[in-house]
Amino acid sequence: MYKSRSKAAVEKTPEELLELIELKEAELELKRGLPHLYGYPWYSWALDFFESREKLNFLCAANQISKSSTQIRKCIDWATAQEKWQDLWPAATEKPNQFWYLYPTANQASIEFEKKWRQFLPRGEFKDHPKWGWKEETKNKEIFAIHFNSGVSVYFKSYKQGLTALQTGTVYAVFLDEECPEDLWDELNFRVAAVEGYIHMVFTATLGQEMWRKTIEPRDDGEEKFPGAWKRQVSMYDCVNYIDGTPSRWTTERIAQVILTCKSPQEVQRRVYGKFVKDSGLKYPMFDIKRHMKSKHPIPKERHVYVACDIGAGGEEGHPSAICFVGVRPDYKVGRVFACWRGDGLRTTASDVYLKAEEMCRDLKVTPIRKMYDWASVEFGEISVRNGGGWVRAEKSHELGEQVINVLFRNDMLAIYEDGESGKLAGELCSLTVDGLKRNKKDDLADAMRYCVVSIPWDWAAIVIGIVPDTEKQDKKTPKEVEIEARRKELDEKEDGDYIEDEFEGWNEAYEH
């Protein structure tokens, strides 16, 4: 490969080489001069937001993943890219001249201007360019506006100013940083109505306002607000790689460190997964991110591998397909979710999912009896029979599956290895509630895991006698010490009416039938 490249370079004429050098220099100049367009790589969700032409745009995301920077880049682009204006505002009789950018406070606007806006605004020879040029305006030492040479001015306002500061002017685009107070929303809509303008909002759900929860995470039929809007919910695990495949700074190790700094599971949900927090009514309340997410490493060869598929149509409207693998210790006392996949944004057929699952099964020695599928997909079963795949119908009882998972997590019999896809699974487990309609829920990986773990013949006696730690070197305890520990645990559980023993019998009965 390297020889051919060298040969190609040698064969170029001096004129061609000079032209190539000039092109490279021009590329570098654009990166330096127009950083909002060329200076930084894109995440896939960020480019989607940047390119969206929907009238309403909502991005609910984790902390520190460039959501605000993405919106700033879009604001600068729309303010300077005059070639886009006709398509953006076809009903307008005049060129756009006014955007609003709102922060919670004026002081925060000034801080963000120095910290982020200057990072993305045109610089060098582009600073005074007829198209991209700009100058700032301050009042009382706070940023007031950016006036672009294109004729567009971006005025900075704050939520604390209240309604009176928002009751004048026609605005072509409004950009909101963090949750907009509900009482300001109608007025902002009125500002853009005359020119059929746009509203964008990027935020982390730290306030948890019900209006925005219904926008991003509706639970009931008919509850969703702004159903036609562009919407995304983004976690840190969606930022592991840029759109070109190169790794970002958000490694799984770095995300794990962020999780450790969070003061509660609820804070983890908000700041890492970009979720609205609901403290009660969770399907999997026994799941604890800090406790049950483990550093990824190869599973021991002696582990029994189980796999399950949840088959969905995917695409923009349907539920994505999902695949989950669990490695179980031969004594069936401890298991690990060590691999999974969710086809976000992909349209998938039963055949697509079958081929993906078989590809992931390769070299894992998964025996047929340990391969489960969602039997609602008749086609998947037929494909398996034709190809000798050996997939069997999954046990789909929600009640049984959810109880099994909660018992496993509560007793530390199940954990999840950290990577980008398993981060999506953790996000589902943290946010799924018992209420609401299934079509409104992101539960695909959780369902695949449920099909998987409910098929495993767990040693429920381990709950009573004590689980052997899942370590390379097990603690060396005498039989007498083990017996004493078990008796102490039994005494601790007496206040709950011998709950553990009853549960042990119940699980054995459930599996028997």
One Martini backbone bead per residue (centre of mass of N, CA, C, O) as a GRO file, in nm:
protein
  513
    1MET     BB    1   0.060   0.062  -0.022
    2TYR     BB    2   0.303   0.256   0.021
    3LYS     BB    3   0.430   0.223  -0.257
    4SER     BB    4   0.197   0.330  -0.434
    5ARG     BB    5   0.192   0.611  -0.313
    6SER     BB    6   0.482   0.689  -0.388
    7LYS     BB    7   0.455   0.646  -0.689
    8ALA     BB    8   0.226   0.854  -0.731
    9ALA     BB    9   0.393   1.096  -0.635
   10VAL     BB   10   0.625   1.073  -0.843
   11GLU     BB   11   0.431   1.098  -1.106
   12LYS     BB   12   0.397   1.379  -1.040
   13THR     BB   13   0.394   1.688  -1.118
   14PRO     BB   14   0.490   1.989  -1.007
   15GLU     BB   15   0.210   2.116  -1.053
   16GLU     BB   16   0.047   1.900  -0.897
   17LEU     BB   17   0.192   1.932  -0.626
   18LEU     BB   18   0.126   2.232  -0.588
   19GLU     BB   19  -0.181   2.194  -0.590
   20LEU     BB   20  -0.191   2.005  -0.344
   21ILE     BB   21  -0.065   2.202  -0.141
   22GLU     BB   22  -0.280   2.424  -0.174
   23LEU     BB   23  -0.517   2.252  -0.077
   24LYS     BB   24  -0.407   2.193   0.205
   25GLU     BB   25  -0.383   2.489   0.289
   26ALA     BB   26  -0.683   2.553   0.253
   27GLU     BB   27  -0.787   2.354   0.462
   28LEU     BB   28  -0.634   2.477   0.703
   29GLU     BB   29  -0.758   2.759   0.678
   30LEU     BB   30  -1.051   2.669   0.731
   31LYS     BB   31  -1.004   2.546   1.011
   32ARG     BB   32  -0.898   2.812   1.134
   33GLY     BB   33  -1.130   3.022   1.023
   34LEU     BB   34  -1.385   2.782   1.032
   35PRO     BB   35  -1.462   2.607   1.306
   36HIS     BB   36  -1.778   2.556   1.279
   37LEU     BB   37  -1.716   2.361   1.019
   38TYR     BB   38  -1.379   2.243   1.032
   39GLY     BB   39  -1.240   2.213   1.333
   40TYR     BB   40  -1.441   1.965   1.406
   41PRO     BB   41  -1.571   1.687   1.487
   42TRP     BB   42  -1.842   1.451   1.451
   43TYR     BB   43  -2.120   1.347   1.569
   44SER     BB   44  -2.395   1.201   1.459
   45TRP     BB   45  -2.603   1.365   1.631
   46ALA     BB   46  -2.480   1.647   1.571
   47LEU     BB   47  -2.524   1.650   1.264
   48ASP     BB   48  -2.828   1.616   1.274
   49PHE     BB   49  -2.881   1.880   1.422
   50PHE     BB   50  -2.735   2.074   1.225
   51GLU     BB   51  -2.928   1.969   0.967
   52SER     BB   52  -3.185   2.051   1.076
   53ARG     BB   53  -3.532   2.174   0.954
   54GLU     BB   54  -3.693   2.192   1.192
   55LYS     BB   55  -3.882   2.396   1.391
   56LEU     BB   56  -3.830   2.179   1.620
   57ASN     BB   57  -3.557   2.132   1.870
   58PHE     BB   58  -3.447   1.844   2.077
   59LEU     BB   59  -3.169   1.816   2.317
   60CYS     BB   60  -3.110   1.545   2.531
   61ALA     BB   61  -2.822   1.543   2.751
   62ALA     BB   62  -2.535   1.505   2.858
   63ASN     BB   63  -2.257   1.604   2.998
   64GLN     BB   64  -1.990   1.725   2.814
   65ILE     BB   65  -2.073   1.654   2.474
   66SER     BB   66  -2.134   1.923   2.285
   67LYS     BB   67  -2.423   2.049   2.269
   68SER     BB   68  -2.368   2.356   2.280
   69SER     BB   69  -2.160   2.366   2.051
   70THR     BB   70  -2.350   2.267   1.829
   71GLN     BB   71  -2.547   2.506   1.847
   72ILE     BB   72  -2.346   2.730   1.790
   73ARG     BB   73  -2.264   2.633   1.508
   74LYS     BB   74  -2.549   2.666   1.388
   75CYS     BB   75  -2.591   2.966   1.440
   76ILE     BB   76  -2.351   3.067   1.271
   77ASP     BB   77  -2.435   2.940   1.006
   78TRP     BB   78  -2.718   3.081   0.975
   79ALA     BB   79  -2.592   3.378   0.996
   80THR     BB   80  -2.390   3.326   0.718
   81ALA     BB   81  -2.561   3.130   0.521
   82GLN     BB   82  -2.721   3.277   0.265
   83GLU     BB   83  -2.787   3.021   0.078
   84LYS     BB   84  -3.016   2.913   0.302
   85TRP     BB   85  -3.251   3.122   0.346
   86GLN     BB   86  -3.471   3.048   0.140
   87ASP     BB   87  -3.525   2.762   0.264
   88LEU     BB   88  -3.579   2.851   0.564
   89TRP     BB   89  -3.751   3.138   0.464
   90PRO     BB   90  -3.994   3.145   0.232
   91ALA     BB   91  -4.212   3.357   0.377
   92ALA     BB   92  -4.019   3.578   0.373
   93THR     BB   93  -3.969   3.929   0.277
   94GLU     BB   94  -3.700   3.913   0.436
   95LYS     BB   95  -3.414   3.912   0.568
   96PRO     BB   96  -3.250   3.798   0.814
   97ASN     BB   97  -3.175   3.982   1.149
   98GLN     BB   98  -3.284   3.789   1.405
   99PHE     BB   99  -3.147   3.639   1.693
  100TRP     BB  100  -3.182   3.416   1.975
  101TYR     BB  101  -2.993   3.370   2.290
  102LEU     BB  102  -3.052   3.155   2.570
  103TYR     BB  103  -2.991   3.188   2.916
  104PRO     BB  104  -3.032   3.175   3.247
  105THR     BB  105  -2.799   3.402   3.244
  106ALA     BB  106  -2.597   3.671   3.172
  107ASN     BB  107  -2.336   3.559   3.292
  108GLN     BB  108  -2.340   3.292   3.135
  109ALA     BB  109  -2.321   3.417   2.856
  110SER     BB  110  -2.036   3.543   2.897
  111ILE     BB  111  -1.888   3.282   2.960
  112GLU     BB  112  -1.966   3.130   2.694
  113PHE     BB  113  -1.841   3.330   2.499
  114GLU     BB  114  -1.543   3.290   2.595
  115LYS     BB  115  -1.537   2.967   2.594
  116LYS     BB  116  -1.704   2.905   2.300
  117TRP     BB  117  -1.755   3.120   2.079
  118ARG     BB  118  -1.453   3.188   2.020
  119GLN     BB  119  -1.391   2.895   1.917
  120PHE     BB  120  -1.610   2.927   1.651
  121LEU     BB  121  -1.552   3.184   1.540
  122PRO     BB  122  -1.441   3.362   1.309
  123ARG     BB  123  -1.099   3.397   1.188
  124GLY     BB  124  -0.882   3.608   1.091
  125GLU     BB  125  -0.966   3.685   0.769
  126PHE     BB  126  -1.278   3.612   0.855
  127LYS     BB  127  -1.350   3.839   1.063
  128ASP     BB  128  -1.387   4.059   0.796
  129HIS     BB  129  -1.578   3.921   0.624
  130PRO     BB  130  -1.864   3.967   0.439
  131LYS     BB  131  -1.988   3.689   0.545
  132TRP     BB  132  -1.827   3.607   0.841
  133GLY     BB  133  -1.819   3.852   0.979
  134TRP     BB  134  -1.759   4.024   1.310
  135LYS     BB  135  -1.911   4.171   1.614
  136GLU     BB  136  -1.916   4.281   1.934
  137GLU     BB  137  -2.156   4.349   2.212
  138THR     BB  138  -2.167   4.546   2.506
  139LYS     BB  139  -2.330   4.555   2.844
  140ASN     BB  140  -2.221   4.594   3.144
  141LYS     BB  141  -1.991   4.369   3.076
  142GLU     BB  142  -2.195   4.221   2.886
  143ILE     BB  143  -2.316   4.029   2.661
  144PHE     BB  144  -2.541   4.124   2.385
  145ALA     BB  145  -2.396   4.089   2.085
  146ILE     BB  146  -2.382   3.966   1.742
  147HIS     BB  147  -2.248   4.118   1.444
  148PHE     BB  148  -2.299   4.041   1.122
  149ASN     BB  149  -2.221   4.105   0.788
  150SER     BB  150  -2.492   3.971   0.677
  151GLY     BB  151  -2.724   4.110   0.902
  152VAL     BB  152  -2.701   3.936   1.154
  153SER     BB  153  -2.828   3.924   1.492
  154VAL     BB  154  -2.718   3.807   1.810
  155TYR     BB  155  -2.917   3.791   2.096
  156PHE     BB  156  -2.873   3.809   2.442
  157LYS     BB  157  -3.053   3.618   2.680
  158SER     BB  158  -3.267   3.556   2.972
  159TYR     BB  159  -3.474   3.394   3.190
  160LYS     BB  160  -3.465   3.619   3.422
  161GLN     BB  161  -3.609   3.852   3.259
  162GLY     BB  162  -3.858   3.750   3.136
  163LEU     BB  163  -4.131   3.843   2.950
  164THR     BB  164  -4.071   4.151   2.891
  165ALA     BB  165  -3.800   4.076   2.716
  166LEU     BB  166  -4.001   3.899   2.490
  167GLN     BB  167  -4.229   4.131   2.359
  168THR     BB  168  -4.028   4.194   2.110
  169GLY     BB  169  -4.018   4.114   1.795
  170THR     BB  170  -3.874   3.951   1.518
  171VAL     BB  171  -3.782   3.604   1.497
  172TYR     BB  172  -3.600   3.352   1.320
  173ALA     BB  173  -3.423   3.241   1.576
  174VAL     BB  174  -3.411   3.010   1.853
  175PHE     BB  175  -3.181   2.962   2.134
  176LEU     BB  176  -3.154   2.707   2.392
  177ASP     BB  177  -3.000   2.689   2.715
  178GLU     BB  178  -3.150   2.486   2.860
  179GLU     BB  179  -3.428   2.490   3.038
  180CYS     BB  180  -3.723   2.618   2.965
  181PRO     BB  181  -3.950   2.797   3.091
  182GLU     BB  182  -4.281   2.744   3.053
  183ASP     BB  183  -4.377   3.058   3.063
  184LEU     BB  184  -4.195   3.129   2.786
  185TRP     BB  185  -4.283   2.961   2.537
  186ASP     BB  186  -4.519   3.114   2.399
  187GLU     BB  187  -4.361   3.375   2.339
  188LEU     BB  188  -4.144   3.249   2.157
  189ASN     BB  189  -4.340   3.143   1.943
  190PHE     BB  190  -4.451   3.426   1.865
  191ARG     BB  191  -4.180   3.546   1.752
  192VAL     BB  192  -4.164   3.316   1.501
  193ALA     BB  193  -4.442   3.304   1.348
  194ALA     BB  194  -4.434   3.525   1.113
  195VAL     BB  195  -4.165   3.352   0.976
  196GLU     BB  196  -4.140   3.060   1.037
  197GLY     BB  197  -3.955   2.972   1.259
  198TYR     BB  198  -3.706   2.872   1.509
  199ILE     BB  199  -3.650   2.611   1.765
  200HIS     BB  200  -3.391   2.553   2.008
  201MET     BB  201  -3.291   2.278   2.246
  202VAL     BB  202  -3.041   2.234   2.496
  203PHE     BB  203  -3.019   1.965   2.752
  204THR     BB  204  -3.030   1.890   3.096
  205ALA     BB  205  -3.244   1.717   3.330
  206THR     BB  206  -3.222   1.891   3.617
  207LEU     BB  207  -3.530   1.993   3.659
  208GLY     BB  208  -3.767   1.810   3.540
  209GLN     BB  209  -3.980   1.910   3.352
  210GLU     BB  210  -4.278   1.796   3.240
  211MET     BB  211  -4.284   1.911   2.953
  212TRP     BB  212  -4.003   1.775   2.870
  213ARG     BB  213  -4.072   1.488   2.938
  214LYS     BB  214  -4.310   1.470   2.727
  215THR     BB  215  -4.121   1.525   2.485
  216ILE     BB  216  -3.897   1.285   2.540
  217GLU     BB  217  -4.068   1.085   2.779
  218PRO     BB  218  -4.323   0.939   2.704
  219ARG     BB  219  -4.585   0.712   2.854
  220ASP     BB  220  -4.848   0.799   2.707
  221ASP     BB  221  -5.111   0.816   2.519
  222GLY     BB  222  -5.104   1.152   2.413
  223GLU     BB  223  -4.861   1.294   2.582
  224GLU     BB  224  -4.700   1.399   2.363
  225LYS     BB  225  -4.494   1.663   2.278
  226PHE     BB  226  -4.416   1.753   1.979
  227PRO     BB  227  -4.418   1.502   1.759
  228GLY     BB  228  -4.271   1.657   1.493
  229ALA     BB  229  -4.007   1.684   1.618
  230TRP     BB  230  -3.681   1.711   1.684
  231LYS     BB  231  -3.530   1.423   1.856
  232ARG     BB  232  -3.290   1.369   2.132
  233GLN     BB  233  -3.115   1.111   2.329
  234VAL     BB  234  -2.798   1.153   2.498
  235SER     BB  235  -2.513   0.978   2.573
  236MET     BB  236  -2.188   0.909   2.642
  237TYR     BB  237  -2.202   0.636   2.471
  238ASP     BB  238  -2.259   0.818   2.197
  239CYS     BB  239  -1.930   0.939   2.225
  240VAL     BB  240  -1.691   0.736   2.159
  241ASN     BB  241  -1.745   0.811   1.852
  242TYR     BB  242  -1.708   0.934   1.560
  243ILE     BB  243  -1.838   0.935   1.242
  244ASP     BB  244  -1.542   0.821   1.132
  245GLY     BB  245  -1.447   0.621   1.398
  246THR     BB  246  -1.303   0.788   1.585
  247PRO     BB  247  -1.193   0.846   1.887
  248SER     BB  248  -1.275   0.984   2.179
  249ARG     BB  249  -1.260   1.100   2.510
  250TRP     BB  250  -1.508   0.889   2.557
  251THR     BB  251  -1.436   0.658   2.740
  252THR     BB  252  -1.525   0.408   2.948
  253GLU     BB  253  -1.333   0.502   3.172
  254ARG     BB  254  -1.428   0.796   3.190
  255ILE     BB  255  -1.724   0.736   3.250
  256ALA     BB  256  -1.670   0.582   3.513
  257GLN     BB  257  -1.557   0.832   3.661
  258VAL     BB  258  -1.813   1.001   3.647
  259ILE     BB  259  -1.992   0.808   3.805
  260LEU     BB  260  -1.824   0.828   4.074
  261THR     BB  261  -1.898   1.148   4.114
  262CYS     BB  262  -2.174   1.075   4.165
  263LYS     BB  263  -2.420   1.092   4.429
  264SER     BB  264  -2.634   0.932   4.243
  265PRO     BB  265  -2.833   0.751   4.037
  266GLN     BB  266  -2.987   1.002   3.934
  267GLU     BB  267  -2.737   1.160   3.839
  268VAL     BB  268  -2.648   0.955   3.632
  269GLN     BB  269  -2.892   0.970   3.450
  270ARG     BB  270  -2.861   1.270   3.376
  271ARG     BB  271  -2.533   1.308   3.317
  272VAL     BB  272  -2.486   1.037   3.138
  273TYR     BB  273  -2.793   0.967   2.993
  274GLY     BB  274  -3.013   1.200   2.966
  275LYS     BB  275  -3.233   1.171   3.198
  276PHE     BB  276  -3.531   1.139   3.344
  277VAL     BB  277  -3.623   1.131   3.673
  278LYS     BB  278  -3.752   0.837   3.850
  279ASP     BB  279  -3.784   0.717   4.176
  280SER     BB  280  -4.046   0.567   4.093
  281GLY     BB  281  -4.158   0.285   3.913
  282LEU     BB  282  -3.936   0.090   3.855
  283LYS     BB  283  -3.842  -0.206   3.705
  284TYR     BB  284  -3.512  -0.178   3.807
  285PRO     BB  285  -3.423  -0.099   4.123
  286MET     BB  286  -3.161  -0.300   4.165
  287PHE     BB  287  -3.010  -0.125   3.976
  288ASP     BB  288  -2.652  -0.031   3.991
  289ILE     BB  289  -2.410   0.122   3.834
  290LYS     BB  290  -2.169   0.117   4.035
  291ARG     BB  291  -2.212  -0.198   4.104
  292HIS     BB  292  -2.291  -0.339   3.794
  293MET     BB  293  -2.047  -0.204   3.659
  294LYS     BB  294  -1.780  -0.341   3.463
  295SER     BB  295  -1.488  -0.410   3.356
  296LYS     BB  296  -1.365  -0.504   3.062
  297HIS     BB  297  -1.319  -0.859   2.979
  298PRO     BB  298  -1.244  -1.158   2.913
  299ILE     BB  299  -1.400  -1.446   2.917
  300PRO     BB  300  -1.397  -1.735   3.035
  301LYS     BB  301  -1.401  -2.043   2.875
  302GLU     BB  302  -1.604  -2.189   3.093
  303ARG     BB  303  -1.826  -2.030   3.007
  304HIS     BB  304  -2.165  -1.997   2.965
  305VAL     BB  305  -2.337  -1.914   2.668
  306TYR     BB  306  -2.587  -1.664   2.619
  307VAL     BB  307  -2.861  -1.577   2.385
  308ALA     BB  308  -3.061  -1.286   2.266
  309CYS     BB  309  -3.350  -1.171   2.072
  310ASP     BB  310  -3.480  -0.855   1.957
  311ILE     BB  311  -3.733  -0.785   1.719
  312GLY     BB  312  -3.717  -0.507   1.490
  313ALA     BB  313  -3.768  -0.259   1.248
  314GLY     BB  314  -3.693   0.024   1.306
  315GLY     BB  315  -3.585   0.321   1.245
  316GLU     BB  316  -3.766   0.606   1.318
  317GLU     BB  317  -4.032   0.449   1.446
  318GLY     BB  318  -3.921   0.189   1.538
  319HIS     BB  319  -3.793  -0.066   1.701
  320PRO     BB  320  -3.504  -0.183   1.778
  321SER     BB  321  -3.284  -0.413   1.760
  322ALA     BB  322  -3.156  -0.686   1.983
  323ILE     BB  323  -2.852  -0.807   2.157
  324CYS     BB  324  -2.767  -1.064   2.411
  325PHE     BB  325  -2.491  -1.153   2.631
  326VAL     BB  326  -2.428  -1.435   2.859
  327GLY     BB  327  -2.198  -1.522   3.114
  328VAL     BB  328  -2.168  -1.834   3.291
  329ARG     BB  329  -2.097  -1.998   3.548
  330PRO     BB  330  -2.093  -2.338   3.598
  331ASP     BB  331  -2.259  -2.294   3.884
  332TYR     BB  332  -2.483  -2.062   3.844
  333LYS     BB  333  -2.409  -1.787   4.034
  334VAL     BB  334  -2.267  -1.620   3.788
  335GLY     BB  335  -2.310  -1.325   3.572
  336ARG     BB  336  -2.238  -1.172   3.236
  337VAL     BB  337  -2.265  -0.893   3.043
  338PHE     BB  338  -2.042  -0.891   2.748
  339ALA     BB  339  -2.261  -0.845   2.507
  340CYS     BB  340  -2.402  -0.601   2.267
  341TRP     BB  341  -2.689  -0.486   2.055
  342ARG     BB  342  -2.817  -0.181   1.882
  343GLY     BB  343  -3.016  -0.072   1.598
  344ASP     BB  344  -2.981   0.234   1.561
  345GLY     BB  345  -3.162   0.355   1.280
  346LEU     BB  346  -3.220   0.063   1.175
  347ARG     BB  347  -3.337  -0.131   0.931
  348THR     BB  348  -3.495  -0.450   1.016
  349THR     BB  349  -3.484  -0.784   0.970
  350ALA     BB  350  -3.483  -1.105   1.055
  351SER     BB  351  -3.234  -1.166   0.882
  352ASP     BB  352  -3.047  -0.948   0.992
  353VAL     BB  353  -3.048  -1.049   1.287
  354TYR     BB  354  -2.951  -1.334   1.239
  355LEU     BB  355  -2.675  -1.259   1.111
  356LYS     BB  356  -2.571  -1.089   1.347
  357ALA     BB  357  -2.587  -1.310   1.566
  358GLU     BB  358  -2.407  -1.521   1.424
  359GLU     BB  359  -2.160  -1.341   1.412
  360MET     BB  360  -2.140  -1.305   1.731
  361CYS     BB  361  -2.124  -1.628   1.786
  362ARG     BB  362  -1.862  -1.654   1.683
  363ASP     BB  363  -1.642  -1.845   1.883
  364LEU     BB  364  -1.855  -1.908   2.147
  365LYS     BB  365  -2.007  -2.178   2.169
  366VAL     BB  366  -2.322  -2.181   2.112
  367THR     BB  367  -2.574  -2.355   2.206
  368PRO     BB  368  -2.894  -2.403   2.111
  369ILE     BB  369  -3.028  -2.394   2.407
  370ARG     BB  370  -2.877  -2.083   2.427
  371LYS     BB  371  -3.092  -1.971   2.198
  372MET     BB  372  -3.291  -1.678   2.183
  373TYR     BB  373  -3.624  -1.566   2.073
  374ASP     BB  374  -3.867  -1.364   1.949
  375TRP     BB  375  -4.171  -1.526   1.869
  376ALA     BB  376  -4.314  -1.288   1.714
  377SER     BB  377  -4.095  -1.385   1.503
  378VAL     BB  378  -4.154  -1.615   1.273
  379GLU     BB  379  -3.927  -1.574   1.066
  380PHE     BB  380  -3.686  -1.634   1.248
  381GLY     BB  381  -3.760  -1.931   1.303
  382GLU     BB  382  -3.750  -2.022   1.005
  383ILE     BB  383  -3.456  -1.947   0.950
  384SER     BB  384  -3.334  -2.133   1.164
  385VAL     BB  385  -3.437  -2.401   1.052
  386ARG     BB  386  -3.310  -2.379   0.763
  387ASN     BB  387  -3.003  -2.324   0.904
  388GLY     BB  388  -2.954  -2.468   1.187
  389GLY     BB  389  -2.941  -2.265   1.449
  390GLY     BB  390  -3.115  -2.342   1.725
  391TRP     BB  391  -3.345  -2.161   1.794
  392VAL     BB  392  -3.548  -2.052   2.070
  393ARG     BB  393  -3.811  -1.982   2.252
  394ALA     BB  394  -3.890  -1.733   2.452
  395GLU     BB  395  -3.942  -1.611   2.765
  396LYS     BB  396  -4.193  -1.333   2.800
  397SER     BB  397  -4.241  -1.281   3.090
  398HIS     BB  398  -4.238  -1.000   3.269
  399GLU     BB  399  -4.268  -1.083   3.561
  400LEU     BB  400  -4.049  -1.299   3.570
  401GLY     BB  401  -3.809  -1.145   3.442
  402GLU     BB  402  -3.801  -0.897   3.637
  403GLN     BB  403  -3.761  -1.061   3.897
  404VAL     BB  404  -3.501  -1.201   3.824
  405ILE     BB  405  -3.326  -0.948   3.777
  406ASN     BB  406  -3.361  -0.821   4.060
  407VAL     BB  407  -3.242  -1.059   4.219
  408LEU     BB  408  -2.965  -1.062   4.084
  409PHE     BB  409  -2.883  -0.770   4.160
  410ARG     BB  410  -2.930  -0.779   4.469
  411ASN     BB  411  -2.714  -1.047   4.478
  412ASP     BB  412  -2.474  -1.018   4.268
  413MET     BB  413  -2.518  -1.225   4.002
  414LEU     BB  414  -2.524  -0.960   3.818
  415ALA     BB  415  -2.347  -0.806   3.538
  416ILE     BB  416  -2.182  -0.533   3.345
  417TYR     BB  417  -1.997  -0.468   3.077
  418GLU     BB  418  -1.810  -0.207   2.956
  419ASP     BB  419  -1.960  -0.019   2.685
  420GLY     BB  420  -2.131   0.137   2.447
  421GLU     BB  421  -2.377  -0.067   2.443
  422SER     BB  422  -2.409  -0.120   2.753
  423GLY     BB  423  -2.483   0.171   2.815
  424LYS     BB  424  -2.767   0.147   2.693
  425LEU     BB  425  -2.869  -0.066   2.889
  426ALA     BB  426  -2.834   0.102   3.146
  427GLY     BB  427  -3.030   0.326   3.059
  428GLU     BB  428  -3.280   0.148   3.056
  429LEU     BB  429  -3.272   0.039   3.352
  430CYS     BB  430  -3.291   0.336   3.481
  431SER     BB  431  -3.585   0.429   3.319
  432LEU     BB  432  -3.779   0.208   3.347
  433THR     BB  433  -4.130   0.174   3.372
  434VAL     BB  434  -4.445   0.042   3.464
  435ASP     BB  435  -4.557   0.261   3.299
  436GLY     BB  436  -4.702   0.276   3.009
  437LEU     BB  437  -4.620   0.242   2.682
  438LYS     BB  438  -4.422   0.047   2.489
  439ARG     BB  439  -4.382   0.236   2.230
  440ASN     BB  440  -4.242   0.463   2.437
  441LYS     BB  441  -4.006   0.262   2.488
  442LYS     BB  442  -3.666   0.194   2.588
  443ASP     BB  443  -3.637  -0.186   2.580
  444ASP     BB  444  -3.459  -0.379   2.397
  445LEU     BB  445  -3.215  -0.476   2.568
  446ALA     BB  446  -3.379  -0.558   2.816
  447ASP     BB  447  -3.536  -0.780   2.670
  448ALA     BB  448  -3.297  -0.951   2.579
  449MET     BB  449  -3.196  -1.002   2.866
  450ARG     BB  450  -3.452  -1.133   2.972
  451TYR     BB  451  -3.456  -1.378   2.782
  452CYS     BB  452  -3.181  -1.481   2.877
  453VAL     BB  453  -3.192  -1.510   3.199
  454VAL     BB  454  -3.461  -1.687   3.215
  455SER     BB  455  -3.303  -1.946   3.077
  456ILE     BB  456  -3.130  -1.972   3.327
  457PRO     BB  457  -3.012  -2.213   3.573
  458TRP     BB  458  -3.007  -2.091   3.850
  459ASP     BB  459  -2.857  -2.089   4.174
  460TRP     BB  460  -3.067  -2.012   4.429
  461ALA     BB  461  -2.909  -2.122   4.676
  462ALA     BB  462  -2.694  -1.895   4.682
  463ILE     BB  463  -2.868  -1.694   4.846
  464VAL     BB  464  -2.858  -1.860   5.114
  465ILE     BB  465  -2.536  -1.964   5.134
  466GLY     BB  466  -2.371  -1.805   4.940
  467ILE     BB  467  -2.175  -1.636   4.717
  468VAL     BB  468  -1.926  -1.684   4.506
  469PRO     BB  469  -1.689  -1.500   4.417
  470ASP     BB  470  -1.597  -1.317   4.109
  471THR     BB  471  -1.288  -1.442   4.112
  472GLU     BB  472  -0.980  -1.568   4.067
  473LYS     BB  473  -0.962  -1.557   4.390
  474GLN     BB  474  -1.092  -1.721   4.633
  475ASP     BB  475  -1.201  -1.726   4.932
  476LYS     BB  476  -1.062  -1.880   5.217
  477LYS     BB  477  -1.304  -2.089   5.364
  478THR     BB  478  -1.444  -2.249   5.592
  479PRO     BB  479  -1.719  -2.431   5.650
  480LYS     BB  480  -1.776  -2.289   5.917
  481GLU     BB  481  -1.772  -1.992   5.811
  482VAL     BB  482  -1.997  -2.028   5.608
  483GLU     BB  483  -2.215  -2.109   5.812
  484ILE     BB  484  -2.206  -1.850   5.985
  485GLU     BB  485  -2.277  -1.650   5.759
  486ALA     BB  486  -2.551  -1.776   5.689
  487ARG     BB  487  -2.678  -1.738   5.972
  488ARG     BB  488  -2.652  -1.431   5.982
  489LYS     BB  489  -2.823  -1.377   5.729
  490GLU     BB  490  -3.077  -1.517   5.832
  491LEU     BB  491  -3.121  -1.323   6.074
  492ASP     BB  492  -3.143  -1.060   5.903
  493GLU     BB  493  -3.410  -1.178   5.741
  494LYS     BB  494  -3.638  -1.223   5.961
  495GLU     BB  495  -3.788  -0.945   5.942
  496ASP     BB  496  -3.897  -1.052   5.641
  497GLY     BB  497  -4.011  -1.344   5.670
  498ASP     BB  498  -3.821  -1.537   5.515
  499TYR     BB  499  -3.780  -1.431   5.213
  500ILE     BB  500  -3.551  -1.590   5.078
  501GLU     BB  501  -3.669  -1.877   5.107
  502ASP     BB  502  -3.930  -1.819   4.956
  503GLU     BB  503  -3.794  -1.731   4.692
  504PHE     BB  504  -3.646  -1.988   4.631
  505GLU     BB  505  -3.903  -2.162   4.603
  506GLY     BB  506  -4.041  -1.990   4.382
  507TRP     BB  507  -3.828  -2.023   4.157
  508ASN     BB  508  -3.834  -2.330   4.141
  509GLU     BB  509  -4.133  -2.344   4.069
  510ALA     BB  510  -4.127  -2.173   3.812
  511TYR     BB  511  -3.924  -2.357   3.658
  512GLU     BB  512  -4.086  -2.623   3.677
  513HIS     BB  513  -4.342  -2.478   3.511
   0.00000   0.00000   0.00000
